[in-house]
Amino acid sequence: MAVVRDLRVLLRFRDFRRLLVVRLLSQLSDGVYQVALAAYVVFTPERQASPTAIAAAMAVLLLPYSLLGPFTGVLLDRWRRRQVLLYGNLLRAVLAAGTGVLIVTHVPDWVFYLSALSVTAVNRFILAGLSAALPRVVDSERLVVANSVSPTAGTIAATAGGGAAFVVHLWMAAGIGADAAVVVMAALLYLCAGLSARTMGADLLGPDPHFLQPRIGAAVASTARGLLEGLRHLATHRPAAYAMGAMAVLRFCYGALTVTVLMLCRYSWAAPSNTSGGLALLGLAVGVSGAGFFVAAVVTPWATGRFGVAGWITVCAAAATVVEPALGLPFRPAPMLVAAFLLGVTTQGAKIATDTIVQSSVDDAYRGRVFALYDVFFNVAFVGSAAVAALMLPPDGRSPLLLILIAVLYGATAIGTVLLRRRSDAPRCFT
């Protein structure tokens, strides 16, 4: 099989394997930490979750640092990316341990969210740095395969971490003790992720030395200019801009569906008092979605060869247009779980294609800034979808109107990418 053969060749790159280990451990930790937060906010028996509360939590955790995302990109293009992966994960280990202490000490919600916000702030650097570093450890011919393996493997690792966190929660008595234990577990994994970055040379992941500004003050002072330069660079590289726009819409849809499934698991598919049952159903949904991510990693290299990189985004959006209402509108667990799997395939398949377009279309000197902007689009879209879901969802999570709106957005994305590819300059800018 061609995919297996290419993957076997890719794994012969020693530095790729080392970077992959850092990604796997980092995102495994993310999965554990995120499930701990979700369980504390949504499934702790003492708390009554609502779509509005979930949307507020997402906004607090994602929006402020998403808006500061381009500033992280400016620093990523000046700091050595290997050092970011090392010290960023060590810092997250300390901050996550602090979150666990806050959970058991019953602090006000705003203090808890501030602590969690600090962990997600560092995460902006880690994920953008991992993506920007990938072209430094593989050759250009295998970049599509690398984008299939690395981010998708990271997503699967995050799913596995979430699964482990679910198991710990179900094994322990429901309550803040279980939440704190899982957060400490995440802190230990963050520590392992940071130490694994030491297996790579400090200068291996770039950026090139003549782009470095060792003095932090100089880097901060140039942030505004660097942000404008990154935006101008993206504006003149339309393949990346088009793909990022399409992916932001798909992320919006995925975010709204995430809030929907959270509320269904909490109040519809299990008795509201049965928080363990609802958490188990959520864990199953996360697991089947992760299986979809794995399938996307396998089929995307073939699919991009068959349909083109941008064409695969179109196929994914078109398939989601049909799958989401057909399986979601019954609001039953079995068809919704099938939808979670299939939408995992389409969402991750589109993301792999988008990553490839962005990495191939922008210059290395700007790659950190562009991926930071990419991160902004991702998280703002996700937070925006949570806000829309909060307005439209009833307490039990059943809103046919919301699912129809999501289907329309999927369809509009598919049509939009087709029209863009048919423009007179499409062979040069969106293929």
Stockholm file with secondary structure:
# STOCKHOLM 1.0

chainA/1-431         MAVVRDLRVLLRFRDFRRLLVVRLLSQLSDGVYQVALAAYVVFTPERQASPTAIAAAMAVLLLPYSLLGPFTGVLLDRWRRRQVLLYGNLLRAVLAAGTGVLIVTHVPDWVFYLSALSVTAVNRFILAGLSAALPRVVDSERLVVANSVSPTAGTIAATAGGGAAFVVHLWMAAGIGADAAVVVMAALLYLCAGLSARTMGADLLGPDPHFLQPRIGAAVASTARGLLEGLRHLATHRPAAYAMGAMAVLRFCYGALTVTVLMLCRYSWAAPSNTSGGLALLGLAVGVSGAGFFVAAVVTPWATGRFGVAGWITVCAAAATVVEPALGLPFRPAPMLVAAFLLGVTTQGAKIATDTIVQSSVDDAYRGRVFALYDVFFNVAFVGSAAVAALMLPPDGRSPLLLILIAVLYGATAIGTVLLRRRSDAPRCFT
#=GR chainA/1-431 SS CHHHHHHHHHTTCHHHHHHHHHHHHHHHHHHHHHHHHHIIIIICTTCCCCHHHHHHHHHHHHHHHHHTHHHHHHHHTTSCHHHHHHHHHHHHHHHHHHHHHHHHTTCCHHHHHHHHHHHHHHHHHHHHHHHHHGGGTSCGGGHHHHHHHHHHHHHHHHHHHHHHHHHHHHHSCTTHHHHHHHHHHHHHHHHHHHHHGGGSCTTTTCCCGGGCCCCHHHHHHTHHHHHHHHHHHHHTCHHHHHHHHHHHHHHHHHHHHHHHHHHIIIIISSCTTCHHHHHHHHHHHHHHHHHHHHHHHHHHHHHHHHHCHHHHHHHHHHHHHHHHHHHHTTCCHHHHHHHHHHHHHHHHHHHHHHHHHHHHHSCHHHHHHHHHHHHHHHHHHHHHHHHHHHHHCCTTCCCHHHHHHHHHHHHHHHHHHHHHHTSTTHHHHCC
#=GC SS_cons         CHHHHHHHHHTTCHHHHHHHHHHHHHHHHHHHHHHHHHIIIIICTTCCCCHHHHHHHHHHHHHHHHHTHHHHHHHHTTSCHHHHHHHHHHHHHHHHHHHHHHHHTTCCHHHHHHHHHHHHHHHHHHHHHHHHHGGGTSCGGGHHHHHHHHHHHHHHHHHHHHHHHHHHHHHSCTTHHHHHHHHHHHHHHHHHHHHHGGGSCTTTTCCCGGGCCCCHHHHHHTHHHHHHHHHHHHHTCHHHHHHHHHHHHHHHHHHHHHHHHHHIIIIISSCTTCHHHHHHHHHHHHHHHHHHHHHHHHHHHHHHHHHCHHHHHHHHHHHHHHHHHHHHTTCCHHHHHHHHHHHHHHHHHHHHHHHHHHHHHSCHHHHHHHHHHHHHHHHHHHHHHHHHHHHHCCTTCCCHHHHHHHHHHHHHHHHHHHHHHTSTTHHHHCC
//
